[in-house]
């Protein structure tokens, strides 16, 4: 999979993708993340990518031309499955959407800034608008990193234990059950006996019950309750 991220703050993202699982995924050839500096696509001698809002009002708007030039340059190279715009008024991200994106080949992610992009960019190029939650960040870079991370860790071979992504919270609309590691007893607090029993079927059953109880207590909405 290839993800092209368009941003006016490329260094913010470069450092994120140069670390941990995301770096290993790229080195192993599972994913390629390419960050594009929007300012490289402006013809303005001051490298400006924003302008005043028509109709007046506080805040700047990202200009059409640099974004259009960048997206078109990418689309001339390969076919993209989706052109995603990160914006607080997009569709709220959930695991199901992440799963769908993880099956794609090539994605463009556009990071919004200031008051956002000129509406005509959305109409002409954007195929999906994604929000990471009902709060407003100062730019789309962190949301783009959140989305890319959630997608890339699902690509087969990226996680060491391939089954572990399948047992994540939300993967069956259930939160994850509690987990424990050594020591088996700490300050009088014991790991549940069942987990030390070696009885795989019973352990699976216990985990399912715990996941269900936790979901019912914390996120009954996931169960439709
Ligand atoms: N840009 C600013 N806030 C955002 C959010 N919550 N989700 C996606 N993009 C954003």
py3Dmol code that shows the C-alpha trace and the ligand (Angstrom):
import py3Dmol

protein = """\
ATOM      1  CA  UNK A   1       0.000   0.000   0.000  1.00  0.00           C
ATOM      2  CA  UNK A   2       1.081   3.539  -0.709  1.00  0.00           C
ATOM      3  CA  UNK A   3      -0.184   6.581   1.209  1.00  0.00           C
ATOM      4  CA  UNK A   4       0.577  10.089  -0.075  1.00  0.00           C
ATOM      5  CA  UNK A   5      -0.009  12.815   2.488  1.00  0.00           C
ATOM      6  CA  UNK A   6      -0.350  16.430   1.373  1.00  0.00           C
ATOM      7  CA  UNK A   7       0.432  18.998   4.066  1.00  0.00           C
ATOM      8  CA  UNK A   8       1.873  22.443   4.644  1.00  0.00           C
ATOM      9  CA  UNK A   9       3.734  21.097   7.723  1.00  0.00           C
ATOM     10  CA  UNK A  10       5.667  18.120   6.301  1.00  0.00           C
ATOM     11  CA  UNK A  11       8.265  17.950   9.043  1.00  0.00           C
ATOM     12  CA  UNK A  12       5.582  17.302  11.616  1.00  0.00           C
ATOM     13  CA  UNK A  13       4.712  14.073   9.805  1.00  0.00           C
ATOM     14  CA  UNK A  14       8.191  13.016   8.678  1.00  0.00           C
ATOM     15  CA  UNK A  15       9.292  12.413  12.243  1.00  0.00           C
ATOM     16  CA  UNK A  16       6.163  10.427  13.087  1.00  0.00           C
ATOM     17  CA  UNK A  17       6.582   8.016  10.190  1.00  0.00           C
ATOM     18  CA  UNK A  18      10.287   7.578  10.860  1.00  0.00           C
ATOM     19  CA  UNK A  19       9.563   5.655  14.058  1.00  0.00           C
ATOM     20  CA  UNK A  20       8.362   2.355  15.479  1.00  0.00           C
ATOM     21  CA  UNK A  21       5.986   0.007  13.695  1.00  0.00           C
ATOM     22  CA  UNK A  22       5.386   2.482  10.903  1.00  0.00           C
ATOM     23  CA  UNK A  23       9.068   2.666  10.103  1.00  0.00           C
ATOM     24  CA  UNK A  24       9.416  -1.141  10.182  1.00  0.00           C
ATOM     25  CA  UNK A  25       6.361  -1.513   7.945  1.00  0.00           C
ATOM     26  CA  UNK A  26       7.977   0.755   5.387  1.00  0.00           C
ATOM     27  CA  UNK A  27      11.404  -0.883   5.615  1.00  0.00           C
ATOM     28  CA  UNK A  28       9.806  -4.306   5.125  1.00  0.00           C
ATOM     29  CA  UNK A  29       7.982  -3.000   2.041  1.00  0.00           C
ATOM     30  CA  UNK A  30       4.452  -3.407   3.457  1.00  0.00           C
ATOM     31  CA  UNK A  31       3.650   0.277   3.216  1.00  0.00           C
ATOM     32  CA  UNK A  32       5.095   3.376   1.682  1.00  0.00           C
ATOM     33  CA  UNK A  33       4.206   6.761   3.136  1.00  0.00           C
ATOM     34  CA  UNK A  34       5.228   9.791   1.081  1.00  0.00           C
ATOM     35  CA  UNK A  35       4.772  13.236   2.587  1.00  0.00           C
ATOM     36  CA  UNK A  36       4.368  16.152   0.177  1.00  0.00           C
ATOM     37  CA  UNK A  37       5.011  19.765   1.101  1.00  0.00           C
ATOM     38  CA  UNK A  38       2.144  21.780  -0.333  1.00  0.00           C
ATOM     39  CA  UNK A  39       4.438  24.798  -0.618  1.00  0.00           C
ATOM     40  CA  UNK A  40       6.405  22.943  -3.324  1.00  0.00           C
ATOM     41  CA  UNK A  41       3.297  23.254  -5.505  1.00  0.00           C
ATOM     42  CA  UNK A  42       2.673  26.976  -5.229  1.00  0.00           C
ATOM     43  CA  UNK A  43       3.833  29.421  -7.897  1.00  0.00           C
ATOM     44  CA  UNK A  44       3.758  32.272  -5.362  1.00  0.00           C
ATOM     45  CA  UNK A  45       7.201  33.703  -4.710  1.00  0.00           C
ATOM     46  CA  UNK A  46       6.484  33.753  -0.961  1.00  0.00           C
ATOM     47  CA  UNK A  47       5.320  30.144  -1.147  1.00  0.00           C
ATOM     48  CA  UNK A  48       1.913  31.085   0.237  1.00  0.00           C
ATOM     49  CA  UNK A  49      -0.742  28.405   0.237  1.00  0.00           C
ATOM     50  CA  UNK A  50      -3.581  30.329   1.925  1.00  0.00           C
ATOM     51  CA  UNK A  51      -5.634  33.436   1.216  1.00  0.00           C
ATOM     52  CA  UNK A  52      -8.387  35.586   2.696  1.00  0.00           C
ATOM     53  CA  UNK A  53     -11.923  34.286   2.852  1.00  0.00           C
ATOM     54  CA  UNK A  54     -14.405  35.620   0.296  1.00  0.00           C
ATOM     55  CA  UNK A  55     -17.262  37.319   2.094  1.00  0.00           C
ATOM     56  CA  UNK A  56     -15.021  38.304   4.980  1.00  0.00           C
ATOM     57  CA  UNK A  57     -14.491  36.637   8.321  1.00  0.00           C
ATOM     58  CA  UNK A  58     -11.625  35.636  10.561  1.00  0.00           C
ATOM     59  CA  UNK A  59      -9.185  32.992   9.390  1.00  0.00           C
ATOM     60  CA  UNK A  60      -7.536  31.993   6.149  1.00  0.00           C
ATOM     61  CA  UNK A  61      -8.568  29.442   3.524  1.00  0.00           C
ATOM     62  CA  UNK A  62      -6.233  27.027   1.737  1.00  0.00           C
ATOM     63  CA  UNK A  63      -5.982  27.957  -1.938  1.00  0.00           C
ATOM     64  CA  UNK A  64      -7.148  25.733  -4.754  1.00  0.00           C
ATOM     65  CA  UNK A  65      -4.130  25.866  -7.067  1.00  0.00           C
ATOM     66  CA  UNK A  66      -1.341  24.292  -4.970  1.00  0.00           C
ATOM     67  CA  UNK A  67      -3.619  21.464  -3.840  1.00  0.00           C
ATOM     68  CA  UNK A  68      -4.978  20.836  -7.341  1.00  0.00           C
ATOM     69  CA  UNK A  69      -1.462  20.822  -8.787  1.00  0.00           C
ATOM     70  CA  UNK A  70      -0.216  18.363  -6.168  1.00  0.00           C
ATOM     71  CA  UNK A  71      -3.168  15.971  -6.475  1.00  0.00           C
ATOM     72  CA  UNK A  72      -2.979  16.049 -10.284  1.00  0.00           C
ATOM     73  CA  UNK A  73       0.759  15.368 -10.247  1.00  0.00           C
ATOM     74  CA  UNK A  74       0.151  12.315  -8.070  1.00  0.00           C
ATOM     75  CA  UNK A  75      -2.805  11.105 -10.123  1.00  0.00           C
ATOM     76  CA  UNK A  76      -0.678  11.330 -13.269  1.00  0.00           C
ATOM     77  CA  UNK A  77       1.676   8.766 -11.704  1.00  0.00           C
ATOM     78  CA  UNK A  78      -0.800   6.150 -10.501  1.00  0.00           C
ATOM     79  CA  UNK A  79      -4.458   5.467  -9.822  1.00  0.00           C
ATOM     80  CA  UNK A  80      -5.712   6.304  -6.352  1.00  0.00           C
ATOM     81  CA  UNK A  81      -8.547   4.438  -4.649  1.00  0.00           C
ATOM     82  CA  UNK A  82      -9.484   7.387  -2.457  1.00  0.00           C
ATOM     83  CA  UNK A  83      -8.587  11.036  -1.964  1.00  0.00           C
ATOM     84  CA  UNK A  84      -9.302  11.603   1.717  1.00  0.00           C
ATOM     85  CA  UNK A  85      -9.667  15.001   3.342  1.00  0.00           C
ATOM     86  CA  UNK A  86      -9.111  15.193   7.108  1.00  0.00           C
ATOM     87  CA  UNK A  87     -11.646  17.618   8.533  1.00  0.00           C
ATOM     88  CA  UNK A  88     -13.702  17.907  11.729  1.00  0.00           C
ATOM     89  CA  UNK A  89     -16.898  18.023   9.638  1.00  0.00           C
ATOM     90  CA  UNK A  90     -16.079  14.706   7.924  1.00  0.00           C
ATOM     91  CA  UNK A  91     -17.496  11.273   8.675  1.00  0.00           C
ATOM     92  CA  UNK A  92     -16.368  10.120  12.118  1.00  0.00           C
ATOM     93  CA  UNK A  93     -13.649   7.478  11.833  1.00  0.00           C
ATOM     94  CA  UNK A  94     -14.287   3.994  13.194  1.00  0.00           C
ATOM     95  CA  UNK A  95     -12.620   0.592  12.931  1.00  0.00           C
ATOM     96  CA  UNK A  96     -14.866  -0.536  10.098  1.00  0.00           C
ATOM     97  CA  UNK A  97     -13.779   2.375   7.901  1.00  0.00           C
ATOM     98  CA  UNK A  98     -10.148   1.732   8.808  1.00  0.00           C
ATOM     99  CA  UNK A  99     -10.562  -1.937   7.810  1.00  0.00           C
ATOM    100  CA  UNK A 100     -11.955  -0.873   4.431  1.00  0.00           C
ATOM    101  CA  UNK A 101      -9.108   1.553   3.794  1.00  0.00           C
ATOM    102  CA  UNK A 102      -6.525  -1.107   4.737  1.00  0.00           C
ATOM    103  CA  UNK A 103      -7.609  -3.170   1.702  1.00  0.00           C
ATOM    104  CA  UNK A 104      -6.815  -0.357  -0.750  1.00  0.00           C
ATOM    105  CA  UNK A 105      -3.673   0.059  -2.836  1.00  0.00           C
ATOM    106  CA  UNK A 106      -3.106   3.814  -3.076  1.00  0.00           C
ATOM    107  CA  UNK A 107      -4.507   6.578  -0.905  1.00  0.00           C
ATOM    108  CA  UNK A 108      -4.072  10.343  -0.885  1.00  0.00           C
ATOM    109  CA  UNK A 109      -4.668  12.119   2.413  1.00  0.00           C
ATOM    110  CA  UNK A 110      -5.047  15.898   2.379  1.00  0.00           C
ATOM    111  CA  UNK A 111      -4.471  17.720   5.665  1.00  0.00           C
ATOM    112  CA  UNK A 112      -6.647  20.770   6.248  1.00  0.00           C
ATOM    113  CA  UNK A 113      -5.359  23.897   7.930  1.00  0.00           C
ATOM    114  CA  UNK A 114      -6.588  27.325   8.947  1.00  0.00           C
ATOM    115  CA  UNK A 115     -10.320  27.507   8.133  1.00  0.00           C
ATOM    116  CA  UNK A 116      -9.959  24.587   5.744  1.00  0.00           C
ATOM    117  CA  UNK A 117      -9.700  24.214   1.983  1.00  0.00           C
ATOM    118  CA  UNK A 118     -11.635  26.054  -0.720  1.00  0.00           C
ATOM    119  CA  UNK A 119     -14.921  24.166  -1.131  1.00  0.00           C
ATOM    120  CA  UNK A 120     -14.224  23.547  -4.829  1.00  0.00           C
ATOM    121  CA  UNK A 121     -11.303  21.248  -3.917  1.00  0.00           C
ATOM    122  CA  UNK A 122     -13.741  19.126  -1.964  1.00  0.00           C
ATOM    123  CA  UNK A 123     -16.178  19.017  -4.844  1.00  0.00           C
ATOM    124  CA  UNK A 124     -13.607  18.240  -7.534  1.00  0.00           C
ATOM    125  CA  UNK A 125     -11.144  15.855  -5.895  1.00  0.00           C
ATOM    126  CA  UNK A 126     -12.189  14.545  -2.509  1.00  0.00           C
ATOM    127  CA  UNK A 127     -13.822  11.100  -2.357  1.00  0.00           C
ATOM    128  CA  UNK A 128     -13.948  10.725   1.461  1.00  0.00           C
ATOM    129  CA  UNK A 129     -14.020  13.257   4.286  1.00  0.00           C
ATOM    130  CA  UNK A 130     -12.863  11.897   7.617  1.00  0.00           C
ATOM    131  CA  UNK A 131     -12.959  13.292  11.158  1.00  0.00           C
ATOM    132  CA  UNK A 132     -11.137  11.601  14.029  1.00  0.00           C
ATOM    133  CA  UNK A 133     -13.612  12.890  16.605  1.00  0.00           C
ATOM    134  CA  UNK A 134     -15.909  15.675  17.670  1.00  0.00           C
ATOM    135  CA  UNK A 135     -13.202  18.157  18.559  1.00  0.00           C
ATOM    136  CA  UNK A 136     -11.149  20.591  16.521  1.00  0.00           C
ATOM    137  CA  UNK A 137      -7.382  20.333  16.148  1.00  0.00           C
ATOM    138  CA  UNK A 138      -5.196  23.046  14.692  1.00  0.00           C
ATOM    139  CA  UNK A 139      -4.521  21.029  11.550  1.00  0.00           C
ATOM    140  CA  UNK A 140      -5.144  17.745   9.775  1.00  0.00           C
ATOM    141  CA  UNK A 141      -1.614  16.395  10.320  1.00  0.00           C
ATOM    142  CA  UNK A 142      -2.282  14.537  13.557  1.00  0.00           C
ATOM    143  CA  UNK A 143      -5.562  13.146  12.164  1.00  0.00           C
ATOM    144  CA  UNK A 144      -3.678  12.002   9.016  1.00  0.00           C
ATOM    145  CA  UNK A 145      -1.088  10.287  11.205  1.00  0.00           C
ATOM    146  CA  UNK A 146      -3.848   8.669  13.287  1.00  0.00           C
ATOM    147  CA  UNK A 147      -5.597   7.366  10.173  1.00  0.00           C
ATOM    148  CA  UNK A 148      -2.368   6.114   8.550  1.00  0.00           C
ATOM    149  CA  UNK A 149      -1.268   4.350  11.728  1.00  0.00           C
ATOM    150  CA  UNK A 150      -4.643   2.654  12.138  1.00  0.00           C
ATOM    151  CA  UNK A 151      -4.546   1.501   8.493  1.00  0.00           C
ATOM    152  CA  UNK A 152      -0.922   0.370   8.272  1.00  0.00           C
ATOM    153  CA  UNK A 153      -0.976  -1.786  11.395  1.00  0.00           C
ATOM    154  CA  UNK A 154      -3.722  -3.876   9.748  1.00  0.00           C
ATOM    155  CA  UNK A 155      -1.661  -4.770   6.677  1.00  0.00           C
ATOM    156  CA  UNK A 156      -0.713  -8.478   6.907  1.00  0.00           C
ATOM    157  CA  UNK A 157       2.851  -8.906   8.149  1.00  0.00           C
ATOM    158  CA  UNK A 158       3.102  -5.484   9.801  1.00  0.00           C
ATOM    159  CA  UNK A 159       2.356  -6.663  13.319  1.00  0.00           C
ATOM    160  CA  UNK A 160       4.578  -9.442  14.632  1.00  0.00           C
ATOM    161  CA  UNK A 161       1.624 -11.466  15.823  1.00  0.00           C
ATOM    162  CA  UNK A 162      -0.744 -11.449  12.883  1.00  0.00           C
ATOM    163  CA  UNK A 163      -3.728 -12.368  14.969  1.00  0.00           C
ATOM    164  CA  UNK A 164      -3.311  -9.501  17.371  1.00  0.00           C
ATOM    165  CA  UNK A 165      -4.975  -6.916  15.147  1.00  0.00           C
ATOM    166  CA  UNK A 166      -8.008  -9.173  14.994  1.00  0.00           C
ATOM    167  CA  UNK A 167      -8.411  -9.101  18.769  1.00  0.00           C
ATOM    168  CA  UNK A 168      -8.220  -5.314  19.063  1.00  0.00           C
ATOM    169  CA  UNK A 169     -10.946  -3.347  20.726  1.00  0.00           C
ATOM    170  CA  UNK A 170     -13.744  -2.569  18.220  1.00  0.00           C
ATOM    171  CA  UNK A 171     -12.803  -5.372  15.826  1.00  0.00           C
ATOM    172  CA  UNK A 172     -16.080  -7.198  16.711  1.00  0.00           C
ATOM    173  CA  UNK A 173     -17.788  -4.088  18.022  1.00  0.00           C
ATOM    174  CA  UNK A 174     -16.488  -5.131  21.430  1.00  0.00           C
ATOM    175  CA  UNK A 175     -13.871  -3.508  23.626  1.00  0.00           C
ATOM    176  CA  UNK A 176     -10.796  -5.629  24.332  1.00  0.00           C
ATOM    177  CA  UNK A 177     -10.752  -7.793  27.494  1.00  0.00           C
ATOM    178  CA  UNK A 178      -8.201  -7.131  30.279  1.00  0.00           C
ATOM    179  CA  UNK A 179      -4.672  -8.461  29.703  1.00  0.00           C
ATOM    180  CA  UNK A 180      -1.934  -9.481  32.160  1.00  0.00           C
ATOM    181  CA  UNK A 181       1.756 -10.386  32.098  1.00  0.00           C
ATOM    182  CA  UNK A 182       4.247 -11.571  34.715  1.00  0.00           C
ATOM    183  CA  UNK A 183       4.380 -11.615  37.689  1.00  0.00           C
ATOM    184  CA  UNK A 184       1.307 -13.780  38.331  1.00  0.00           C
ATOM    185  CA  UNK A 185       0.893 -12.011  41.666  1.00  0.00           C
ATOM    186  CA  UNK A 186       1.790  -8.391  42.419  1.00  0.00           C
ATOM    187  CA  UNK A 187       1.203  -6.695  45.784  1.00  0.00           C
ATOM    188  CA  UNK A 188      -1.485  -9.237  46.558  1.00  0.00           C
ATOM    189  CA  UNK A 189      -3.216  -8.743  43.194  1.00  0.00           C
ATOM    190  CA  UNK A 190      -3.552 -12.029  41.320  1.00  0.00           C
ATOM    191  CA  UNK A 191      -3.939 -12.756  37.645  1.00  0.00           C
ATOM    192  CA  UNK A 192      -7.271 -14.603  37.146  1.00  0.00           C
ATOM    193  CA  UNK A 193      -6.667 -18.364  37.580  1.00  0.00           C
ATOM    194  CA  UNK A 194      -8.270 -19.199  34.249  1.00  0.00           C
ATOM    195  CA  UNK A 195      -5.449 -17.432  32.361  1.00  0.00           C
ATOM    196  CA  UNK A 196      -2.882 -19.689  34.036  1.00  0.00           C
ATOM    197  CA  UNK A 197      -4.893 -22.870  33.382  1.00  0.00           C
ATOM    198  CA  UNK A 198      -3.608 -23.525  29.859  1.00  0.00           C
ATOM    199  CA  UNK A 199      -7.185 -24.386  28.827  1.00  0.00           C
ATOM    200  CA  UNK A 200      -7.457 -22.493  25.539  1.00  0.00           C
ATOM    201  CA  UNK A 201     -11.188 -22.872  24.922  1.00  0.00           C
ATOM    202  CA  UNK A 202     -12.043 -21.773  28.468  1.00  0.00           C
ATOM    203  CA  UNK A 203      -9.656 -18.828  28.187  1.00  0.00           C
ATOM    204  CA  UNK A 204     -11.322 -17.737  24.923  1.00  0.00           C
ATOM    205  CA  UNK A 205     -14.717 -17.969  26.584  1.00  0.00           C
ATOM    206  CA  UNK A 206     -13.519 -15.953  29.608  1.00  0.00           C
ATOM    207  CA  UNK A 207     -12.057 -13.274  27.331  1.00  0.00           C
ATOM    208  CA  UNK A 208     -15.264 -13.015  25.374  1.00  0.00           C
ATOM    209  CA  UNK A 209     -17.317 -12.647  28.558  1.00  0.00           C
ATOM    210  CA  UNK A 210     -14.945 -10.003  29.904  1.00  0.00           C
ATOM    211  CA  UNK A 211     -15.052  -8.106  26.599  1.00  0.00           C
ATOM    212  CA  UNK A 212     -18.822  -8.200  26.622  1.00  0.00           C
ATOM    213  CA  UNK A 213     -19.046  -7.035  30.258  1.00  0.00           C
ATOM    214  CA  UNK A 214     -16.568  -4.237  29.649  1.00  0.00           C
ATOM    215  CA  UNK A 215     -18.399  -3.103  26.530  1.00  0.00           C
ATOM    216  CA  UNK A 216     -21.748  -3.167  28.334  1.00  0.00           C
ATOM    217  CA  UNK A 217     -20.311  -1.093  31.203  1.00  0.00           C
ATOM    218  CA  UNK A 218     -18.356   1.438  29.160  1.00  0.00           C
ATOM    219  CA  UNK A 219     -19.807   1.570  25.674  1.00  0.00           C
ATOM    220  CA  UNK A 220     -23.344   0.157  25.640  1.00  0.00           C
ATOM    221  CA  UNK A 221     -23.884   2.073  22.375  1.00  0.00           C
ATOM    222  CA  UNK A 222     -21.616  -0.473  20.620  1.00  0.00           C
ATOM    223  CA  UNK A 223     -24.079  -3.213  21.587  1.00  0.00           C
ATOM    224  CA  UNK A 224     -27.029  -1.159  20.456  1.00  0.00           C
ATOM    225  CA  UNK A 225     -28.181  -0.877  24.092  1.00  0.00           C
TER     226      UNK A 225
END
"""
ligand_1 = """\
10
LIG
N -8.692 18.765 11.537
C -8.929 19.475 12.656
N -9.632 18.774 13.534
C -9.864 17.564 12.970
C -10.550 16.393 13.369
N -11.165 16.299 14.549
N -10.570 15.343 12.530
C -9.982 15.422 11.319
N -9.321 16.491 10.879
C -9.270 17.567 11.684
"""
view = py3Dmol.view(width=600, height=400)
view.addModel(protein, "pdb")
view.setStyle({"model": 0}, {"cartoon": {"style": "trace"}})
view.addModel(ligand_1, "xyz")
view.setStyle({"model": 1}, {"stick": {}})
view.zoomTo()
view.show()
